Amino acid sequence: PPKCPGTLGDIIPESPPPCPISPGFDPDERIVLMANGNLQRLMSSYYNATVSVAILRNARALGRHGEYAREVQLSVLGSVFATATSTIVLLLDRYIDAVENHGIALAQLFRHFELLPTFQLLRAHKETSGAFEREYTLCCEGVTCTILEKFPPGLFQKQLQLEGGLGNGLGGGDSRKSAQDGDGGGDGGGLGVFG
């Protein structure tokens, strides 16, 4: 798949030409594919509702200093619209210390240290069912996040607004503890989803 050079969008200071995306994606899906730190805000705006983030996993990778694994579900109007799985690699001791000893959440690392990562779409794939996924990286000096996000069919169907559900998507609401985050502060985003 083609790789997108450089940076793009809200969290990035420059805007080079967009990465080519395979035919078959609808215009609204292409917006999701290129979101780079503002996915939660985009979906919140589209549905005029708060996006919730449920953390399913947030742990240090066994035997790997400075590497973390994170998985979250994003939902709106009681329905999950994305699952994001992230691998975060921190190479600088000050970032590792902030996460492990000073309570800085992985999802807030870029904002806390005022870092502007570059976004690179690695791949995007759409199933015949309409479900689709993207894999991308957010990188800056000392931080590399690789994020896989999966979206159900009918992500932008009006039924979600009217009926409160995606039907055959990734599932309904989750009984796990959720955190509200309407600003899209990444991952997915990202590490809660950044994006």
Salt bridges, closest charged atoms under 4 A:
ASP10 OD2 - ARG41 NH2 3.00
GLU29 OE1 - LYS126 NZ 2.78
GLU67 OE2 - ARG64 NH1 3.32
GLU71 OE1 - ARG57 NH2 3.89
ASP97 OD2 - HIS102 NE2 2.92
GLU100 OE2 - ARG60 NE 3.08
GLU127 OE2 - HIS125 NE2 3.07
GLU133 OE2 - ARG123 NH2 2.81
GLU135 OE1 - ARG123 NE 3.10
GLU149 OE1 - ARG134 NE 2.56
ASP174 OD2 - ARG176 NH1 2.62
ASP183 OD2 - ARG111 NH1 3.01
